[in-house]
Amino acid sequence: MKQVINIYRKHKATVDIYLTNFVTNIKDDPIKASQSILDNNKYVQLIYAVDKDFKQISPVICKKENDSANVGNDKSHYFHKMILDDENMYISNPYIHHRTGKASISVVYFKDDTYYVFDINLIYLLEELKLIDFNHTHDRVKRTVYFLGSSTLTLVAISLILYGLYIFGQYIFLNNELDLLHDSFKAIIAVTLGLAIFDLAKQIFEHEVLFQTLEHDEDKQYKVLGRFLISIIIALSIETLLVVFKTALSDKVENMLSAFYLIIGTTFMLVGLAWFYKTIIRSSCEFKN
């Protein structure tokens, strides 16, 4: 979404000229011609009118429905800092629209003692001007795939957590002959991996399926990967402890070599994760400077 805002700012002059021509070329009353405007310009999300005393005098007219709930309400808090240009127009900064949840800008046109407000979908507008390539079919397919993938990961995570509970409950309530040390560690590993996979699924669902706000961090994907790697390292560390304890309690000292390899591998992963975080922090500082 930040890329959309940056593209708009880069081409703001061109976009503003296009919007000015679009609004000033409306010959009829915009409210009376609202349905035609909405049908012929997909980037227009809604239209409404406010009188010179900043009272809303028309319903909020959307593509599929009209909302008359705010007719007569005072809108002065939206207009008190507004400065009209030579064309009696004002174009707002980009924001997240409260109705659609999309990146939007508002265009206000003062004509015949009336303020006409047009809320514009910024992505559709930039697509109309050929400033971005945005394929809605591709976006829907991508969101569907991410939704199915994150849902599958969630089911796997729940299955692992339930499996861990089953193993531990089986020892407590069903069979006292099980190996407490082995099965306790197995339950912990299953639950830890389940939580790690669930956290990954949650991040995918929030960032790729649900709406992405403008406040997302630039390095959010690295944070997701970092948290997942931490969970994997914890699970491997638990498995290493299990192998060490079982080897120490048994007579098969030669198995200690396997535990040693596990410790070395886990240590390398931990060092690699530390280097990864250090690299990300350094690059973030360089970017800010």
N, C-alpha and C positions, 0 to 999 in steps of 0.2 A: 504494500500500500504506500510505503514511503516513496517508492519509485514513481508511482503515479503523481504524487504531490511534487516531486522534483521535476518531472516532465512538465507539469503545469507551470511551475515557476519559471522554468527555462523558456517556455513559449507563451508566457503570460500576455505579452503585447498582442500577439496574433489571436489568442483566445478571446481577449477582451474586445478586440475589434470585431470579431465574428459575433460575439454575443450582443454587442451594441447594434450591429446591423440587423441581427435577428429580431431584437425587441423593437427597435424603432420602425421596422418595416411592417409591424402589425398595424394595419389600418383600422380594423374594427376594435370595439371594446374587448380587451383580452379575456374578460370574464365570459362574455357572450360567445367568444370564439374559442373558449378554453378547450372544448372537446376536440376541435379540429387541430389546435396547436399540440395537444397531447398525442393525438393519433399520428401526426406527421413528423413529430420530433421526439424520438424515443428518449433523448437525454433530458427532457423536461419531466420532472417527477411530479410536481404539483404547482398549482397557481391559486393565489387568493389576493384580495384587495383590502387596503386599509385607507381610511379617509385622512384628511389633512390634520385631524385631531388625534390621529393614531388609534382609532377604533376600527376593529375588523368589521367590514361591511359585507363580506361575502363568505360562503362556505370555503373550506379548503378542498379544492377540486383536484382529485387524483385520477389516475388512468382508469381505475375500476370502481371507485366510489367517491362520494362527497361527504365531508365531515362538517356539520353545522354547529358543533358543540361550542366553538370559540367565537361565534358571531357576536359582536358587541363588546368583546373583551378589549382591554387596554393593551396596546402593543408598543407603547412608548419606550419601554426598556430595550426593545430591539432597534430603535431608531435614534436614540438620543446622541449617539456618537457617529451617526452616519453623515457623510459629506457627499453631496451629489456633484457630479462632474458637469461639464458644459452641455452634455446631452441629457441632463436631468436623470442620470443613472448612477447606480452604486453597485459595485461587484465585491462581494465579501471575500475573505480569506477561506481556504478550504477547511472543512470541518466534517465530522461524522454526523450524518442525518439521523435524527431521533426516530423517524418513522421507518426508513428503509435500512438503516445501518450501513449505508454506503458513503464513500467519500464524495462530498458535495460542495457546491458553492451556491450562494443566493444572489440573484440579480433583482435589484429594485429599480423600477421605472416610474417616475413621477409625471403624471399626465392628467390634466383636467381636475386638479385638486385631489387626485387619488394616487396612492402608492400601490403599484402592481408588483407583487412579489412572485418571482419564478425560482423554484428550487431545482438546481441542475445536477444531474448525475455526472460526476467528473469523468469517470471511466468511459461512459457512453459518449460524452462530448469529445474527449481526446480521440476516441475511436472514429467518430464522425469526421474529425479533422485529419485523420490518417497520421496522427502523432504517435499512436501506439497500435500494436497488433494484439487484439484481445478476442479470442475465440470462445464464445459462450458454451458451445458444445464441448470443446476440450476442457473447459473449466468444470462443467458438470460431471464429465467422465472422470476427471482427476479427483474431484471431491468424492465421487461414488467409490472409486478404488481405495482411496485413503480411508473412507468410512468402513468399507468391508475389511480392510487390513487391520485397522485399529480395533474393530469389533472382534475379529478373530484373535488378535493378541490379548484382548481383555478376557475372552473365554479361556485361552491357554493359561493366563495368569490366575484366574479364579480356580481352574482345575489344579494347578500346582499348589495353591494355598490350601485347597480342600484335601489334596493328597497328603500334604504335610500334617494337617490336622488329623487325617485318618490314621497315619502311621503312629502319631503320638497317642491318639485315643485308643488305638489297637493295643498298644503296650499297657496303657493304664487300666483299661476296662475289660479287655478280651483275653490277652495272652501274656502272662507274666514271664514266659520262657524266652521272650525276645531279648535281643541284645540292647540294653538301655543306651549304652554309649553310642553304638552304631546307629540305632534308629532315631535317637534324639538329634544327632548331627544330620541324619538324612532328612528329618522333618524340618530342621532349621534351614538347610540348603534349599529345599523345595519352596518354603515360604519366602526366603530371601529372593530367589529367582522370580517367584510369582510377583512379588512387590516391584522388582526391577522391570519386569515386562509390563506390568500394569502402568508404571510411571511412564514408560516409553509410549504405550498406547494412548495414555491421557494427553501427553504432549503432542502426539501426531494428530489426535482428534481436535484439540484446541487450536492448533496452529494451521492445520491444513483443511479441516472440515468446517469448523465454526468460523465466524467472521474474525478477520485480523484487524485489530485496532492499530492506530498510529503510534501507540506507546510501546510496541514490541521492541525489545532490544535487538540491535544488529547481530549480536552473537548468541541469540537464543538457541540456534541449532547446536552450537558448541556446548551450551549448558546442558541440553538434553543428552547429548552424547556423553558428557562428563559424568552426569548422575548415573547413567546406565552402566558406564565402566566401573564406577565406584561400587555399585551393587554386585557386579560380576567379580571384582577383586575381593569383596567381602565373602562371597560364596566360595571362591577358591581358597581363601585363607581358612575358612571353616573346614573345608575338605582336607586341607593340609594338616590342620590340627588333628582331625579324625585319623588320618593315616599315621601320624606320629604317635598318637596315644595307643592305637591298636598295635602298632609295631612294638612299642615299648612294653605293652602288656603280654605280648606273645613271645615265642622263642625264635621267630623268624627275623633275626636281626638284618638279614640281607635285604629285607623290604624297606629298610631305612633309606636306601639309596633312592627309591621312588619318592619318598617323602622329601629328600633333599632336592630332587629335581623339581618337585612341586613348589618348594620354598623359593628356589632360584627363579622359576617362571613367574610366580606371583610377585616377587621383588622387582623383576624387570617390568612387569605391567604397572606396578606402582610408580617406579621411576619414570616410565614412559608417560603416565598420566600427569605426573608433576611437571615434566618438560612440556607437555601439551598445554597445560594451564599457563605456564610461564610464557609460552609463545603467544597464546591468545591475549594475555594481559599486555605484553609488549606491543603487539600489533595494534591493539585498541588505543594505547597511549600515542603511538605514532600517528594513528588516524585522527585523533582529537587535536593533536598539535598541528 
